[in-house]
Amino acid sequence: MESVVHKRLIHLLIIGVITTLVLFSGQLVHAQTGWYDAAWTSRQKITIDSDNAAYGLTGDLTDFPFLIKITTPPANDLFGVAQASGDDILFTDSDGTTKLSHEIENYDNGTPDLTAWVRLPVFHDDDPVPEDTVIYMYYGNPNAPNQEQPQDVWDDDYVGVWHLKEDGSVSASYEDSTSNMNTGVGGTTIDFNKSPTRSTDGAVGYSQDFDGIDDYFKISTSDSIDDNFTELSITAWIKPDQVDAAGYVIARGATQLRFGQSWSRITLVAPFDSSNLNSKSDGGELSVGQWTYIASTYGTDNFMRLYVDGVEPGYDIQDDTGGLAIDGSTNDWLVGTQLVSGGLYFDGLMDEVRLSSVTRSVDWIKTQYNMQLAANQGAPTNISGEPDTIDNSKFIKKKGRQQDYYQYRRLITINKNQVVGTHTYFPVLINLTLGSGKVQNADGYDIIFTDMHGEKLVHEIESFNDTTGELFAWVKIPTLSSLEDTRLYIYYGNFSVTQDQSTTDVWDSNYKGVWHLKEDPSGPAPQFLDSTSNDNDGTANSLTTTNQVAGKIDGSLAFDDTNERHVLVPHHASLQLPTAMAVSAWVQTTDTQTDVGVIAMKWGDAALRNYWLGKLNDSQLAFYVDDTQNVVADFSLINDGIFHHIVGVADPVSNLLRIYVDGIQRNTASYTGTSLTGTGDFRIGNSTTATQEFDGVIDEARISSTARSTGWISTEYNNQSDTTVGSTKFIKSIGA
C-alpha cells in the first residue's frame, strides 16, 4: 500500500508557486504587498509573540517547527471557506509570497480544529529589539491539490517525529513525519492486543493510551536511527496513570538508551563506552492525570540533561569517558517499553514523541513546551468594530481578520465636520468612479467595504456602471462621529466573485421601507424594490420608461398632476406606525398650481389615516399624522427646480411633530404621541384620489418607525446633497 509520505511527495511535485501583487487589507495605510496566488481567495495575518519576555529567549531560533492551533468558530472564517480536507491551506512568510513548509496534523471543519506545524525560518527573540514573528495563512482555493510539505517542516537533525494521531485498531503504522520515514509498527503487525489505543485527550492533538501491561510499538532499524549518536535530544508529552512504577517512553533494548518515567521522576539511561549512566530528575515531579512535557539531551560537552515542562529540575551527569556508546546493533527502537517481554511498560497517555541527533538548546526546549502548552494554544477572538485583539498570554497573540483577494483598495475618509452628533448603524452613500475595467464583475459584485481593522462592512450597491466605473452604494457604518474622521476601505478587482454581496442589513430594523426608485417602470411588477428586509415592494401605476429620469441619487421617478401616476405598495403591518415615525424623500419641483400633491403617504378613509407628507397648497409643505395633527413649512423652500431633502418626524418622547428641509428643522407642532394606523395602502406620488398628484421628481423615499434626530437628518443631508470629494465635503478624501 502506498504510504502517506509517498503520496505527499507526489503532491510536492505538482504544486507550483505563482506570485501576484495585490492589495493587503491589514495595514492602516494604502500600500501594495504580495499575495501568494490569486487562486486563493482568503488569508489571515498571524502575529506570533516570540518577543515576550516571559519566554526569556536568549537568541533567535532558526528553522523552528511552530504549532498553529485554531479551534474556535465563528471567530475564524477558515472553517467555512477552506476545502473540507484542508488541502488548500498554506502558509507564507511576512512578505505574503514566500511559501513556508507546513504539515497538517489534523483538520476538521465540523468540530472544528486546525492543528498544523509550520517551519519558521526565524523565530525572533526580543534582543536587541523586540520583534514579533509574522506569517500568513492562505485558504479558499477549491481546486488546489494538497499544499503540505510535511517532511520539510522538520530539519535534518530530526531522526523521528511521531504525532501519535493514528488509530491502532485500524492502522498498522505510526507515521514518522520526517523524511527518514522511521514508521512505528503496531497493531496486527506485531500483536493486535498489544497496540496502544488512540485517545482524544491529547496535549496537542490525538494521543496514544498505553496500558502499562503490554502496549507498545516498535521502530525498525534504519540508517538514520541506527546512527552512532554523538549528540541526542528526546522530547515527549506524557500523562501518567500511576507514579509508583517505572515505564519507558522510548528505548533501544535493556542495555542501550532508555528514556521515560522512573516512578514520579523522569530518567535517561544511556551507555557510555558500554557502561550505563543514569540521569534522574530530582525536581519537577510527575503527577497522575497531568500532562507533562519531558525532555532529555546529551551534547558535545558530555553532559546528560533532563527537563520537565521546559525547566531543568535536577542535576546533570557528565560522561567521563567522553562519548555515547549507542552502537549500530539490530535492536529495534520501542515506544512504550524497553523490552518486548518484562520490559517496564509505560502506563498512561503519550503525545508528540521526537528524537533528534543534535543537542536542542534550552531556548528550543522551553519554547516548544510553552508553545504546545494548552493554555498558550489558540488565538484571541477579535471584537466587532475594534482593532485586532492582542492577548500576550498566547503564543499567537494576534490573529488578523480574514482578508480577501482584491487587486485594488482605496481609503475613504468621512469628514467629521459634516457629521452632526454620533450615530450608530448609519447608512452612508458612497458615490465615486472606480475606473473602467478595474471592477471585474459587470454588476459590481466584487466590490466590498471594510473598516480600518479589516472587518467587512455590509453594503448595498444601488447601481454600478461597468462602462464608466461609477458606483452608487450604501454602506452601514457601525459608528459615525463628529469627534473624529471615519475611515473605511473599498476593495474591488476580484474575478472569482460572481454573487451579489449586497444585503438588506444595511438598513436597521427601524427602516420599514427604502425605495431608491431607480428601476424601469415598464419592467415586471413589482418594479420598485424595497431595500429593507420587509419586502414592501411597489408597483408602477401609469408610469412608463420615460418617467424614469436622472435623480438626486442615481435614478428617480417623474410625476405630473394629470395622469394619476404613482407607486403602489400594498398594506403591510410593518408600515403601520402607531407612535414614532420619520417619512423622507428627495424632491424636485416648480409647481405653481394650488392643488395638493402627495410625496409619500399611508392614508385612506378617516379611520385609515396614518401619515402623509407632501404639498398642501401652493404655499405650504405639510406632514400629517392621522387626520388632526400636522406641521407645515414654507413651500417656497423647495419650489425652485432643484432637489431638496424633506423629512417629517413624529416624536412621542418630546410630543412634537417636526418638519425639515435640507437638514434644517423648519417648524414644529404639538403631537399627542399616538396615531391612527389602519390598513390603507402606501403610495408615492399620488393619493387614492386624482386630486393629490405630485408634480415633480421624487427620489429616495423612506419610512422609519423611529423619530430620527436632527443630527441624523442633518448628517443624511450633508452626505447625500454633495457627493464630490474635498476637505470641506462629507467625503473628505479618497485614496488613489
Order of alpha helices (4+ residues) and beta strands (2+ residues): alpha-beta-beta-beta-beta-alpha-beta-beta-beta-beta-beta-alpha-beta-beta-beta-beta-beta-beta-beta-beta-beta-beta-beta-beta-beta-beta-beta-beta-alpha-beta-beta-beta-beta-beta-beta-beta-beta-beta-beta-beta-beta-beta-beta-beta-beta-beta-beta-beta-beta-beta-beta-beta-beta-alpha-beta
